[in-house]
Amino acid sequence: MDEQDNVREMSEGEARSFEGITLDADGEPERKGTRYKTYGDSTLLKVLRTVIDFPNASLLWKIAITLGAAALAAFLFFVVVPSLFVVLGALGVAWLILRLLR
């Protein structure tokens, strides 16, 4: 029995879910165009992937960008947001005092 007898074309669903190398009709390897599986159309994930995954960027550059983004997020979460609560609280107290003085 020849090996060609067991060869069949993949269905569209099989081709979409297949992770690996397929051979075209001429026997040449055909590689998928994307490196990553996508699990939705999240805009934030697309932006992060675009910023972090430069094709010619070194690993050090990717780490630096990731650490910078994490530092910015930490600054916003631990400094800016609490500061806004303090300012809003002070404005609320001032409003109450002015309301009582009228």
N, C-alpha and C positions, 0 to 999 in steps of 0.2 A: 504494500500500500504506500502510495506516494504521500509526502508531507503536504503537497499542494491540495490534496483532497480534503484536508481538515481546515483549510483556510477559508474564512468567510469575512465579509465586510461587516464592520460594527454598525449597530443601529445608531440613530442620532443620540438617544439617551446614553448608550454605552460610551460613545465618543465624548460626550460632555463630561461624564463622571470619570473617565479614564485618566489616570495620572501616570504618565510614562512616555515612552517613545513608540510611535506607530510607524509602519512602513507604508509608503505609497505604492502604487501599482508597479513602479519601476524598481522597487526594493530599496529606495533611498529613505533614510530616517526622517521623520517629520516631527518636529518638536512643537510643543504648545507655545503660544505667544506670551502667556503670562507666567510669572514666577509664583504668584500667590493665588490661593483660592479666595474668592470674594464671598462674604456672608451677608450681603445686603448692600444697599446703596447709600450708606451713611456718608454724608458730605464731610464730616469731621475726619473720618477714617481716610477718605480720599485725599484730603488736604495733608494729613499727617504722613501718609504714604508718599505723596509727592514731595514734601519737604525733606523727609528723612531719607528716601530712597533715590538719591541722585545716582545715575548710572556710573559716573566716574568718581564718586566720592569715596574717600577712604573710610575705614572703620572708625578711626579717631574723629573724623568730621561728624559722622553719624552719632557717635557717643556724645560729642560736644553739643550738637543740636538738641539731642534728647535731654541732656542735663540742663541746658538753658531753658527749654520749655518747661521742665519740671520745676526749676527754680522760679520761673515767672508764675507758674500756677500756685506754688507754695506762697510766694509773696502776695499774690492776690487774695488767697484764702486766709492767710494768717495775719496780714497787715491791713490791706485795703478794706476788706469786709468788716472786720472788727472796728476799724476807724469810722466807717460809715454808721455802724450801730451806735457808737459813742456820740457822733455828731447828731444823729437823729434823736437820741435820748436827750442830749443837751437842749436841742431845739424844742422837744416836747416839754421838758421841765420849764424852760423859759416861757413857752406859750401858756402853761398852766399858771405860772406866777403872774404873768401879765393879765391873764383872765381873772385871777383872784383880786388883783389890785384895781380893777375897774369898778 
